[in-house]
Amino acid sequence: MAMPPQLARAKRWPKKAGPRPIVEQLPRIDIADLCRFRVFPDQSNWHARHRLEMPFRYPFVKSLVISLKIIEANHLSGYNQIIPLRWVRTGFGGNGRPRPLMFCNCGRSVSKLYLRYANLACRRCTNALYASQICSGRATRSHLQATRLTNFIRALPPKVRHTTKARLHARQQALAKQATASKSTRLDHRAKHIQSNYQCYATAHWR
């Protein structure tokens, strides 16, 4: 019996490679964080280069040399990885506030690169799973979502509207009612960290 073409093209991993890593627990470089730190040079100067050293934020690299064309990651091992950038036009007509994306070695344009085996790559290349995929059922996923939402509510600034807080509390209580704690030992505090802004216009202090 012939193998379906989808299975024939699928990427196969060795059986003894160990458990697949979890996305939320991998060190990463997020393009949104770099934009928030305002480390990119002005759009009119394509030859400028900025050196970023943040050992508490990026302990897995010595420094990041950032320009409008590339990001050079100087790894602790001495390996210098070149990450090309692609700028995407946004706004009306595509001319307002272009945003960068990073190129993975596989050719994909992504906003996040994860560290595995001393190399930065996209989620598919690292063969990583999301924390929700580790949960055994809907109830355990609800517990994970409720925990993240609880942490987000605690991190909200005091000036947030009462209607917004009420909406978030109602959502958290609905998730808590159907939640069951996961028995998996692979999920640590990093997997329970806040992952989104939950459609709030408040500043993302949790990043």
Secondary structure as GFF3:
##gff-version 3
##sequence-region A 1 207
A	DSSP	alpha_helix	5	9	.	.	.	ID=ss1
A	DSSP	three_ten_helix	23	25	.	.	.	ID=ss2
A	DSSP	beta_strand	28	30	.	.	.	ID=ss3
A	DSSP	alpha_helix	31	37	.	.	.	ID=ss4
A	DSSP	beta_strand	50	52	.	.	.	ID=ss5
A	DSSP	beta_strand	61	66	.	.	.	ID=ss6
A	DSSP	beta_strand	70	75	.	.	.	ID=ss7
A	DSSP	beta_strand	80	90	.	.	.	ID=ss8
A	DSSP	three_ten_helix	92	94	.	.	.	ID=ss9
A	DSSP	beta_strand	96	103	.	.	.	ID=ss10
A	DSSP	beta_strand	109	110	.	.	.	ID=ss11
A	DSSP	beta_strand	112	116	.	.	.	ID=ss12
A	DSSP	beta_strand	119	121	.	.	.	ID=ss13
A	DSSP	alpha_helix	123	126	.	.	.	ID=ss14
A	DSSP	alpha_helix	131	134	.	.	.	ID=ss15
A	DSSP	alpha_helix	138	155	.	.	.	ID=ss16
A	DSSP	alpha_helix	162	177	.	.	.	ID=ss17
###
